[in-house]
Amino acid sequence: MRVLVVDDHKELAATLAVGLRREGMAVDVVFDGQAALRNAEREDYDVIVLDRDLPKLHGDDVCRTLVSRGSHARVLMLTAAATIESRVDGLSLGADDYLPKPFAFAEVVARIRALARRNQRALPPTLVKGDIRLDTAQRVASRAGRRLELSPKELTVLELLLAADGATVSTQELLRRGWDEYTGSFSNVVKVTVSRLRRKLGDPPVIETVAHAGYRI
């Protein structure tokens, strides 16, 4: 899942980004409204976590512009104002959800995942292929009843491959959905992550490399 965090409170933005990355999300961070629009035009985000009170360009204007551009990204708007009027105003601009500050991190994660599901075909909470199981909510994977100790990126790759239901997932798609903008398009991180995931899944091997196309389970 690709997420853009937009907040001029740099410490909060950084903390939120670190936490979301630990949840297996690919996260980019910017600190003003103009930068948010530049990133949203360049990258294909699933969810944009947008602070309302931003420098250079107000969050309301960012949201309004995203809607006018036909952006497919879901917008979770954050604000220090908790009044009903503020929530109504934000949602009327095209935001998909609204969360007042301060907020619990677990709620942010839950809301982001709920918004991202709206952009994807519905998936069961547990993905199963043969003897491999992945609980997408708890982020727990197992094979033949044995829990697998996977890193957040390994869990993300496994989820994308299982969700494809036997179809091939390209390296570019894995890179786009699993890593942030600072990972180059020619990076070998996908190859390395798939290699580690294969080793942890054990025998018999289940991840197949499709020449010049990508990977599938």
KETIPA-500657 format. One record per residue (C-alpha): y, x, z. Coordinates in pm, whole numbers, m for minus. Layout:
<sites>
<v: Y	u: X	w: Z> .
...
</sites>
This chain:
<sites>
<v: 0	u: 0	w: 0> .
<v: 343	u: 136	w: m99> .
<v: 632	u: 65	w: 140> .
<v: 1003	u: 151	w: 134> .
<v: 1181	u: 167	w: 472> .
<v: 1560	u: 127	w: 451> .
<v: 1754	u: 182	w: 775> .
<v: 2061	u: 391	w: 856> .
<v: 1925	u: 455	w: 1207> .
<v: 1745	u: 772	w: 1104> .
<v: 1540	u: 814	w: 1420> .
<v: 1413	u: 457	w: 1401> .
<v: 1338	u: 487	w: 1030> .
<v: 1146	u: 812	w: 1082> .
<v: 948	u: 670	w: 1374> .
<v: 861	u: 358	w: 1177> .
<v: 755	u: 566	w: 876> .
<v: 526	u: 789	w: 1086> .
<v: 359	u: 486	w: 1242> .
<v: 308	u: 310	w: 908> .
<v: 159	u: 624	w: 755> .
<v: m90	u: 636	w: 1041> .
<v: m184	u: 283	w: 937> .
<v: m272	u: 418	w: 593> .
<v: 45	u: 314	w: 409> .
<v: 242	u: 527	w: 165> .
<v: 600	u: 523	w: 295> .
<v: 932	u: 634	w: 147> .
<v: 1249	u: 632	w: 357> .
<v: 1616	u: 597	w: 260> .
<v: 1924	u: 540	w: 475> .
<v: 2169	u: 332	w: 271> .
<v: 2177	u: 37	w: 34> .
<v: 2256	u: 230	w: m283> .
<v: 1962	u: 464	w: m228> .
<v: 1740	u: 161	w: m165> .
<v: 1821	u: 16	w: m507> .
<v: 1767	u: 351	w: m679> .
<v: 1425	u: 389	w: m522> .
<v: 1329	u: 28	w: m591> .
<v: 1415	u: 74	w: m958> .
<v: 1214	u: 396	w: m983> .
<v: 907	u: 306	w: m775> .
<v: 680	u: 1	w: m762> .
<v: 677	u: m101	w: m394> .
<v: 457	u: m366	w: m238> .
<v: 696	u: m423	w: 54> .
<v: 1054	u: m320	w: 132> .
<v: 1149	u: m312	w: 500> .
<v: 1523	u: m367	w: 473> .
<v: 1780	u: m335	w: 752> .
<v: 2058	u: m585	w: 699> .
<v: 2352	u: m374	w: 823> .
<v: 2353	u: m79	w: 584> .
<v: 2625	u: 165	w: 474> .
<v: 2743	u: 194	w: 111> .
<v: 2583	u: m137	w: 16> .
<v: 2505	u: m416	w: 263> .
<v: 2145	u: m527	w: 300> .
<v: 2239	u: m875	w: 180> .
<v: 2364	u: m727	w: m148> .
<v: 2053	u: m512	w: m179> .
<v: 1831	u: m817	w: m136> .
<v: 2039	u: m1021	w: m379> .
<v: 2020	u: m746	w: m642> .
<v: 1644	u: m705	w: m601> .
<v: 1599	u: m1076	w: m665> .
<v: 1825	u: m1068	w: m971> .
<v: 1628	u: m776	w: m1112> .
<v: 1305	u: m969	w: m1075> .
<v: 1157	u: m721	w: m829> .
<v: 798	u: m797	w: m730> .
<v: 839	u: m621	w: m394> .
<v: 828	u: m843	w: m87> .
<v: 1126	u: m799	w: 146> .
<v: 1101	u: m789	w: 525> .
<v: 1459	u: m801	w: 651> .
<v: 1551	u: m646	w: 986> .
<v: 1863	u: m717	w: 1185> .
<v: 2009	u: m684	w: 1532> .
<v: 2129	u: m1045	w: 1506> .
<v: 1868	u: m1290	w: 1629> .
<v: 2042	u: m1621	w: 1569> .
<v: 1886	u: m1894	w: 1359> .
<v: 2189	u: m1884	w: 1128> .
<v: 2131	u: m1514	w: 1058> .
<v: 1765	u: m1573	w: 978> .
<v: 1850	u: m1860	w: 746> .
<v: 2114	u: m1651	w: 569> .
<v: 1872	u: m1364	w: 513> .
<v: 1594	u: m1587	w: 384> .
<v: 1833	u: m1775	w: 156> .
<v: 1916	u: m1447	w: m17> .
<v: 1554	u: m1405	w: m120> .
<v: 1402	u: m1215	w: 172> .
<v: 1037	u: m1306	w: 226> .
<v: 1036	u: m1258	w: 602> .
<v: 1280	u: m1183	w: 881> .
<v: 1240	u: m982	w: 1201> .
<v: 1507	u: m934	w: 1470> .
<v: 1552	u: m603	w: 1650> .
<v: 1412	u: m484	w: 1883> .
<v: 1062	u: m550	w: 1753> .
<v: 708	u: m455	w: 1844> .
<v: 553	u: m207	w: 1602> .
<v: 227	u: m405	w: 1585> .
<v: 422	u: m708	w: 1463> .
<v: 592	u: m504	w: 1190> .
<v: 252	u: m383	w: 1068> .
<v: 109	u: m735	w: 1072> .
<v: 404	u: m878	w: 881> .
<v: 398	u: m599	w: 620> .
<v: 27	u: m651	w: 559> .
<v: 76	u: m1028	w: 533> .
<v: 357	u: m983	w: 279> .
<v: 157	u: m733	w: 75> .
<v: m133	u: m977	w: 49> .
<v: 95	u: m1221	w: m132> .
<v: 123	u: m972	w: m419> .
<v: m251	u: m921	w: m445> .
<v: m552	u: m1136	w: m509> .
<v: m697	u: m1271	w: m187> .
<v: m951	u: m1038	w: m29> .
<v: m1194	u: m1107	w: 254> .
<v: m1105	u: m944	w: 588> .
<v: m1421	u: m735	w: 561> .
<v: m1505	u: m557	w: 236> .
<v: m1875	u: m493	w: 178> .
<v: m2057	u: m295	w: m90> .
<v: m2422	u: m226	w: m23> .
<v: m2447	u: m81	w: 326> .
<v: m2077	u: 11	w: 340> .
<v: m1844	u: m215	w: 540> .
<v: m1469	u: m191	w: 591> .
<v: m1278	u: m410	w: 835> .
<v: m935	u: m410	w: 670> .
<v: m756	u: m550	w: 976> .
<v: m901	u: m310	w: 1234> .
<v: m918	u: m23	w: 981> .
<v: m1277	u: 54	w: 1076> .
<v: m1543	u: 161	w: 825> .
<v: m1918	u: 198	w: 867> .
<v: m2226	u: 275	w: 663> .
<v: m2568	u: 145	w: 755> .
<v: m2424	u: 48	w: 1093> .
<v: m2287	u: 396	w: 1162> .
<v: m1913	u: 412	w: 1222> .
<v: m1732	u: 655	w: 993> .
<v: m1454	u: 874	w: 1128> .
<v: m1210	u: 852	w: 838> .
<v: m850	u: 964	w: 810> .
<v: m582	u: 706	w: 717> .
<v: m579	u: 831	w: 355> .
<v: m958	u: 821	w: 332> .
<v: m953	u: 463	w: 461> .
<v: m688	u: 372	w: 204> .
<v: m888	u: 518	w: m84> .
<v: m1206	u: 348	w: 39> .
<v: m1025	u: 14	w: 63> .
<v: m885	u: 43	w: m290> .
<v: m1225	u: 133	w: m433> .
<v: m1406	u: m145	w: m247> .
<v: m1139	u: m399	w: m341> .
<v: m1188	u: m310	w: m709> .
<v: m1542	u: m452	w: m679> .
<v: m1709	u: m200	w: m907> .
<v: m1418	u: m154	w: m1147> .
<v: m1273	u: 191	w: m1206> .
<v: m954	u: 279	w: m1018> .
<v: m745	u: 545	w: m1188> .
<v: m626	u: 857	w: m1011> .
<v: m269	u: 749	w: m1089> .
<v: m323	u: 411	w: m919> .
<v: m476	u: 573	w: m611> .
<v: m184	u: 814	w: m598> .
<v: 72	u: 536	w: m641> .
<v: m79	u: 308	w: m378> .
<v: m173	u: 573	w: m125> .
<v: 92	u: 846	w: m128> .
<v: 471	u: 862	w: m106> .
<v: 729	u: 980	w: m359> .
<v: 709	u: 1343	w: m246> .
<v: 355	u: 1376	w: m376> .
<v: 373	u: 1505	w: m734> .
<v: 194	u: 1321	w: m1012> .
<v: m13	u: 1631	w: m1084> .
<v: m114	u: 1685	w: m723> .
<v: m484	u: 1723	w: m643> .
<v: m458	u: 1526	w: m317> .
<v: m659	u: 1236	w: m461> .
<v: m939	u: 1466	w: m572> .
<v: m947	u: 1637	w: m231> .
<v: m940	u: 1306	w: m43> .
<v: m1220	u: 1158	w: m256> .
<v: m1426	u: 1473	w: m199> .
<v: m1387	u: 1443	w: 179> .
<v: m1463	u: 1072	w: 167> .
<v: m1781	u: 1135	w: m31> .
<v: m1896	u: 1387	w: 227> .
<v: m1832	u: 1149	w: 517> .
<v: m2003	u: 857	w: 342> .
<v: m2316	u: 1071	w: 313> .
<v: m2624	u: 1015	w: 98> .
<v: m2706	u: 858	w: m132> .
<v: m2372	u: 918	w: m307> .
<v: m2181	u: 601	w: m389> .
<v: m1847	u: 715	w: m536> .
<v: m1878	u: 781	w: m907> .
<v: m1631	u: 987	w: m1107> .
<v: m1554	u: 820	w: m1439> .
<v: m1447	u: 1089	w: m1684> .
<v: m1080	u: 1069	w: m1785> .
<v: m1050	u: 734	w: m1605> .
<v: m1082	u: 762	w: m1226> .
<v: m1333	u: 660	w: m960> .
<v: m1548	u: 360	w: m869> .
<v: m1802	u: 248	w: m611> .
</sites>
